[in-house]
Amino acid sequence: MLKKLLTSVLALTSLFSMAGCATAEQHTTPETAMVNLLGEIREYAQHKNPNFQLIGNGAAGLLEETPANSTTNIDHLVSCLDGFLTESAYYTQSENGRTQKQSQEYVAYLKDMFAKVKAADKAVWTLDYIEDPRLQSEDEKKGRKDGYVSIALSGANLDAIPQRQVPFANMKDIYRIQDAQNFLFLLNPGSFSDKTTYLESLGNTEYDVLVIDLYYGNAPLTKEDVYTLKKKPQGGKRLVVAYMSVGEAADYRPYWQEKWNQKRPDWIRDANPAWPGSYKVQYWSPQWKHILYGSDTAYLDQIMNAGFDGVFLDVIDAWQYFAKK
């Protein structure tokens, strides 16, 4: 049965690799393998829903031309995503946990990389973690000046709704990631007492885009749940986007098999020490692609069937792990 399923995924991959966004050069570098995966996801999703949106996290390094990452690959990447997110764009944390400014060289590097994205009418988001409210406001103003949509949060747990005014709140209908003026990430809803409270709290926020997890507790959100979040309380439509990692597998996700706790398959690699329970994956493997898309039980398909407007693709920078090997 497994062999039959994997054969089906390979056939799907072949189909979408021959069309549109997924036609990148067929090298086996980690950079190109990641970009090709994004292209396959794009083609598959748009085949099911042409209006479905893709946002990527950690893709800035793939915008840099190198011997292993050609301009063709970069153009392919830009065509596959509607938005690019980078964390710690203006501020970062020192070794002792204090907030400090990013170097001018790094900020200039990001501006150079994201100029390619902005030229293609794609969105650039930044997310910085800053305790000081004054610096939060300064961070968001810097981002707006640079042509980004920037949000600063007091912590990186992404488990609560910020208790401050939503920057640049508006009553506009938002149909594209590129039209959003702000966004909310709430990926760990365990602090909410129940699903009803969680959904009502999200629904009462004024954000243009909500980026949330497919699951609340042990069950995925339903189409009815997601629908309740699509109107801003002040008026106007917003986008609701679900999280999906493309570069790491997690032992707390429903696709994780019990036997992997004793011996992981070869395509699941080293643990990520910064995130317990997360493991780097060979993201080009058919087994991982089958988990991500191509059947009703695949993660992306569950997201789309639940009525989300898009997907937030995390850990795109996993290619760096394999480039060092």
C-alpha positions as CSV (number, residue, x, y, z in Angstrom):
1,M,0.0,0.0,0.0
2,L,2.8,2.4,0.9
3,K,4.5,1.8,-2.4
4,K,1.3,2.5,-4.3
5,L,0.8,5.8,-2.4
6,L,4.4,6.9,-3.0
7,T,4.1,6.1,-6.7
8,S,1.0,8.3,-6.8
9,V,2.9,11.2,-5.2
10,L,5.8,10.8,-7.6
11,A,3.3,11.0,-10.5
12,L,1.8,14.1,-9.0
13,T,5.3,15.6,-8.5
14,S,6.1,14.8,-12.1
15,L,2.9,16.4,-13.4
16,F,3.4,19.7,-11.5
17,S,7.1,19.8,-12.3
18,M,6.3,20.1,-15.9
19,A,4.1,23.2,-15.6
20,G,4.4,26.9,-14.8
21,C,6.0,27.8,-11.5
22,A,7.6,24.3,-11.0
23,T,9.8,24.4,-14.1
24,A,13.2,25.3,-12.5
25,E,16.5,23.9,-13.5
26,Q,16.8,20.3,-12.4
27,H,19.9,20.4,-10.3
28,T,20.3,18.4,-7.0
29,T,21.7,21.2,-4.9
30,P,19.9,21.8,-1.6
31,E,19.0,25.2,-2.8
32,T,17.3,24.0,-5.9
33,A,15.7,21.1,-4.2
34,M,13.9,23.5,-1.8
35,V,12.8,25.9,-4.5
36,N,11.5,23.0,-6.6
37,L,9.5,21.8,-3.6
38,L,7.9,25.2,-3.2
39,G,7.1,25.2,-6.9
40,E,5.4,21.8,-6.6
41,I,3.4,23.0,-3.7
42,R,2.4,26.2,-5.6
43,E,1.3,24.3,-8.7
44,Y,-0.6,21.7,-6.7
45,A,-2.4,24.3,-4.6
46,Q,-3.3,26.6,-7.5
47,H,-4.6,23.6,-9.4
48,K,-7.1,23.1,-6.6
49,N,-7.7,26.8,-5.8
50,P,-6.2,29.6,-8.1
51,N,-6.6,32.2,-5.4
52,F,-4.7,30.2,-2.7
53,Q,-1.8,32.2,-1.2
54,L,1.7,31.1,-0.2
55,I,3.9,32.9,2.3
56,G,7.5,31.7,3.0
57,N,9.7,32.1,6.1
58,G,13.4,31.9,5.9
59,A,13.8,32.3,2.1
60,A,16.0,35.4,2.1
61,G,19.2,33.4,1.6
62,L,17.7,31.8,-1.5
63,L,17.4,35.3,-3.1
64,E,21.2,35.6,-3.2
65,E,22.9,34.5,-6.4
66,T,25.7,32.0,-5.7
67,P,27.4,29.2,-7.7
68,A,24.8,26.9,-6.2
69,N,21.8,29.3,-6.6
70,S,21.4,30.8,-10.1
71,T,19.3,33.7,-11.2
72,T,16.9,31.2,-12.8
73,N,16.5,29.6,-9.4
74,I,15.9,33.0,-7.8
75,D,13.3,34.0,-10.4
76,H,11.6,30.6,-9.8
77,L,11.5,31.2,-6.1
78,V,10.0,34.7,-6.4
79,S,7.3,33.4,-8.8
80,C,6.3,30.7,-6.3
81,L,5.6,32.8,-3.3
82,D,3.1,35.6,-2.7
83,G,4.9,36.8,0.4
84,F,8.3,36.5,2.1
85,L,8.7,36.7,5.9
86,T,12.0,37.3,7.8
87,E,12.3,37.3,11.5
88,S,14.7,39.6,13.4
89,A,15.1,42.0,10.5
90,Y,15.9,45.1,12.5
91,Y,16.5,43.8,16.1
92,T,17.8,40.6,17.4
93,Q,18.7,39.0,20.8
94,S,22.2,39.0,22.2
95,E,23.7,36.0,24.0
96,N,22.5,37.3,27.3
97,G,19.0,37.9,26.0
98,R,19.1,41.6,25.5
99,T,17.6,43.3,22.5
100,Q,20.1,44.8,20.1
101,K,20.0,46.3,16.7
102,Q,20.9,44.2,13.7
103,S,24.1,45.3,11.9
104,Q,23.7,47.9,9.2
105,E,25.3,45.4,6.8
106,Y,22.6,42.8,7.5
107,V,19.8,45.4,7.2
108,A,21.3,46.5,3.8
109,Y,21.6,42.9,2.7
110,L,17.9,42.3,3.4
111,K,17.0,45.4,1.5
112,D,19.0,44.3,-1.5
113,M,17.5,40.8,-1.4
114,F,14.0,42.0,-1.0
115,A,14.2,44.5,-3.8
116,K,13.8,41.5,-6.1
117,V,10.7,40.5,-4.3
118,K,9.1,44.0,-4.3
119,A,9.9,44.5,-8.0
120,A,7.7,41.4,-8.6
121,D,4.8,42.9,-6.6
122,K,5.3,40.4,-3.8
123,A,4.8,41.2,-0.1
124,V,7.7,41.4,2.4
125,W,6.9,40.9,6.0
126,T,9.2,41.2,9.0
127,L,8.6,39.9,12.5
128,D,10.9,41.1,15.3
129,Y,10.8,40.2,19.0
130,I,11.2,43.3,21.2
131,E,10.0,43.9,24.8
132,D,10.2,47.7,24.7
133,P,7.0,49.3,23.4
134,R,8.9,52.3,22.1
135,L,11.2,50.1,20.1
136,Q,8.3,48.1,18.8
137,S,6.8,51.2,17.3
138,E,10.2,52.3,15.9
139,D,10.6,48.8,14.3
140,E,7.3,48.9,12.6
141,K,7.9,52.5,11.3
142,K,11.3,51.4,9.9
143,G,9.7,48.5,8.1
144,R,7.0,50.7,6.5
145,K,9.7,53.2,5.4
146,D,11.5,50.3,3.7
147,G,8.4,49.0,2.0
148,Y,7.7,46.1,4.3
149,V,4.8,45.1,6.5
150,S,6.5,44.9,9.9
151,I,5.2,43.7,13.3
152,A,7.1,43.6,16.6
153,L,6.1,41.3,19.4
154,S,7.2,41.1,23.0
155,G,7.9,37.4,22.8
156,A,8.6,34.6,20.4
157,N,6.1,32.0,21.8
158,L,3.4,33.2,19.4
159,D,0.8,32.1,22.0
160,A,-1.2,35.3,22.7
161,I,-2.9,38.2,21.1
162,P,-0.8,41.4,21.6
163,Q,-2.4,43.8,24.1
164,R,-1.7,46.9,22.0
165,Q,-3.2,48.8,19.1
166,V,-3.1,47.0,15.8
167,P,-0.7,49.0,13.6
168,F,-2.3,50.5,10.5
169,A,-5.7,48.9,11.2
170,N,-8.2,49.5,8.3
171,M,-11.6,48.6,6.9
172,K,-10.4,47.4,3.5
173,D,-11.2,44.1,2.0
174,I,-8.0,42.0,1.8
175,Y,-7.9,39.5,-1.1
176,R,-4.1,39.2,-1.5
177,I,-1.2,39.0,0.9
178,Q,0.3,42.0,-0.9
179,D,-2.7,44.2,0.2
180,A,-2.3,43.5,3.9
181,Q,-1.1,46.3,6.2
182,N,-0.6,44.1,9.3
183,F,-0.7,40.5,10.4
184,L,-1.1,38.3,13.5
185,F,0.8,35.1,14.3
186,L,-0.8,32.9,16.9
187,L,0.6,29.4,16.5
188,N,0.3,28.0,20.0
189,P,-3.3,28.4,21.2
190,G,-2.9,26.3,24.4
191,S,-3.4,29.3,26.7
192,F,-7.0,29.6,25.6
193,S,-9.5,27.8,27.8
194,D,-11.4,26.2,24.9
195,K,-11.9,26.5,21.1
196,T,-14.8,28.8,21.3
197,T,-12.9,31.3,23.4
198,Y,-9.9,31.0,21.0
199,L,-12.0,31.6,17.9
200,E,-13.9,34.5,19.4
201,S,-10.7,36.1,20.6
202,L,-9.2,35.8,17.1
203,G,-12.3,37.1,15.5
204,N,-12.4,40.2,17.6
205,T,-8.9,41.3,16.4
206,E,-8.5,44.0,13.7
207,Y,-5.7,42.3,11.8
208,D,-5.7,41.9,8.0
209,V,-4.2,38.5,8.1
210,L,-4.4,35.8,10.8
211,V,-1.7,33.1,10.7
212,I,-2.7,30.2,12.9
213,D,-2.3,26.5,13.3
214,L,-4.5,24.1,11.5
215,Y,-5.2,22.4,14.8
216,Y,-6.7,23.4,18.1
217,G,-5.9,20.6,20.5
218,N,-6.0,17.3,18.9
219,A,-8.5,18.2,16.1
220,P,-8.2,20.3,13.0
221,L,-10.3,23.4,12.6
222,T,-13.4,23.0,10.5
223,K,-14.4,25.0,7.5
224,E,-17.1,26.6,9.7
225,D,-14.5,27.5,12.3
226,V,-12.2,29.2,9.7
227,Y,-15.2,31.0,8.1
228,T,-16.0,32.8,11.3
229,L,-12.5,34.5,11.2
230,K,-12.7,36.0,7.8
231,K,-14.4,39.3,8.6
232,K,-12.7,42.1,10.6
233,P,-14.8,43.5,13.4
234,Q,-14.3,47.1,12.1
235,G,-15.5,46.0,8.6
236,G,-13.7,44.4,5.6
237,K,-12.6,40.9,4.6
238,R,-9.3,39.4,5.9
239,L,-7.2,36.4,5.0
240,V,-6.8,33.3,7.3
241,V,-3.6,31.4,6.7
242,A,-2.5,28.1,8.2
243,Y,1.0,27.1,9.3
244,M,3.0,24.2,7.7
245,S,6.6,23.4,8.0
246,V,8.4,22.2,4.8
247,G,11.8,21.8,6.3
248,E,11.2,19.9,9.6
249,A,9.0,17.1,10.8
250,A,7.6,17.3,14.4
251,D,6.9,14.3,16.7
252,Y,3.7,16.1,18.0
253,R,2.1,16.2,14.6
254,P,-0.5,13.6,13.6
255,Y,1.5,12.3,10.7
256,W,4.3,11.1,13.2
257,Q,4.4,7.4,13.5
258,E,4.9,5.7,16.9
259,K,7.7,3.5,15.5
260,W,9.7,6.5,14.6
261,N,10.3,7.2,18.3
262,Q,12.5,4.0,18.3
263,K,14.0,4.4,14.9
264,R,13.5,7.3,12.6
265,P,13.4,6.6,8.8
266,D,16.6,7.7,6.9
267,W,14.9,10.8,5.4
268,I,14.3,12.2,8.9
269,R,17.6,13.6,10.0
270,D,19.0,15.4,13.1
271,A,16.9,17.0,15.9
272,N,16.7,20.7,16.1
273,P,18.1,21.6,19.6
274,A,16.3,24.9,19.6
275,W,12.9,23.3,19.1
276,P,12.4,20.0,21.0
277,G,10.5,17.4,19.0
278,S,11.5,18.9,15.6
279,Y,13.8,17.2,13.1
280,K,15.3,18.2,9.8
281,V,14.0,16.2,6.9
282,Q,15.2,15.4,3.4
283,Y,12.5,17.7,2.0
284,W,13.0,16.3,-1.5
285,S,12.0,12.7,-0.4
286,P,8.8,11.2,-1.8
287,Q,7.8,10.2,1.7
288,W,7.9,13.7,3.0
289,K,6.1,15.1,0.0
290,H,3.4,12.6,0.5
291,I,2.9,13.9,4.0
292,L,2.8,17.5,2.7
293,Y,0.4,17.2,-0.2
294,G,-1.3,14.9,-2.7
295,S,-4.1,13.2,-0.7
296,D,-7.1,14.1,1.5
297,T,-5.0,13.2,4.6
298,A,-1.9,15.2,3.5
299,Y,-1.3,18.4,5.5
300,L,-1.7,21.0,2.8
301,D,-4.9,19.2,1.6
302,Q,-6.3,19.4,5.1
303,I,-5.6,23.1,5.2
304,M,-7.3,23.7,1.9
305,N,-10.3,21.5,2.7
306,A,-10.7,23.6,5.9
307,G,-11.2,26.7,3.9
308,F,-8.0,28.6,4.7
309,D,-7.0,31.3,2.2
310,G,-3.3,30.4,2.2
311,V,-0.4,28.5,3.8
312,F,2.6,29.8,5.7
313,L,5.6,27.7,4.8
314,D,8.1,27.6,7.6
315,V,11.7,26.4,7.8
316,I,12.5,27.1,4.1
317,D,16.1,27.7,5.3
318,A,16.5,24.0,6.0
319,W,18.5,23.9,2.8
320,Q,21.4,25.5,4.8
321,Y,21.6,22.3,7.0
322,F,22.2,20.1,3.9
323,A,24.5,22.6,2.2
324,K,26.9,22.3,5.1
325,K,27.0,18.5,4.9
